[in-house]
Amino acid sequence: MQRRQMIRAIGWIAGLGLVWAGAAQAAETASVADTALGGGRDGGNFFLLQAVNGQKVEDNALQASVRASRNRGPDLLIQQVERAVPAGKVRLSITARHAFAAPVQTLFRSESPPVEQEVEVELQAGRRYRVNGALDAYRHELWLEDVETGKPVDASLVSQVQDPEVAKAMAGALYTCCNLHYEGDWISDANWTDLPFVPAGARIVLKDYGRQRAQVLIDGWPMRIGLDYGRKQESREQFVGKLIVKDDPRQRLATYAPDVRDAIRAGKVKLGMTREQVIMSLGYPRSDLTASLTAEQWLYNTVDEQEFAVIFGPAETVVRVDAGPRVKSLVIAGTD
């Protein structure tokens, strides 16, 4: 009897030791998230963790997005991925690349070459990090940032390559106010929520005005901005003036809580967001549907004309979103 009790005691102590070891191991990990932007027929930009200390990671945002896009044809459904990694000094392989839902699309579309980099960093246990960057006609940038502060872990991680001609054309660029959804080269005042988007803070140059539209360069790409619906409520100059801003909104974005930043980067809304934060994430509501930005509800649409309303409470923050289940999954953070 005493021998059995001793064996049980030893087993209990050993099990407790495993629990302590597991807790210690968990305490010695950080997390690193990928960043995925865009989506739809135009594909997306992916900033990915590829390997940790030479060991390839099991999954990333590109693989998850391609899986989620099966049976959707060329329509890329963006997915985010985050994983635990060892804390302390680690060697990370990170990459930036543009990709589509179907490989055959690369035969008909030109794209920026991938950017790859291997870095050594000191990760703090319990903190969240993100691979991020910019990938367009004249910027190939890649870095690891602290999710809480929004700042690169090490300034030396940022790499930049510019096309001199495009950089010259972008001289004097300002910034996009908010996430601007587009179809082809067209950015409408409808700002349909389920289309891919140019992120807030993209560099933009106004080139010329046409009838009810403006010709612009966004990060080196020719695009058009114009009014499809709100022509009686505002002029093209007023509309374009809202979307092109002098101050980089990413500086404000860096001051928001991490969950709010994540929602804005995904083009979604969450309860408690301010009006400014909703604009940065969803864009301005259509002026023909929402007469004033001080209104209790702002109305938006999907590309198939499903309307939804963002409702603000007395504290001037979002208290609910009135929409059907499918639209809620598209626009509310955390409902994927």
Order of alpha helices (4+ residues) and beta strands (2+ residues): alpha-beta-beta-beta-beta-alpha-beta-beta-beta-beta-beta-alpha-beta-beta-beta-beta-beta-beta-beta-alpha-beta-alpha-alpha-alpha-beta-beta-beta-alpha
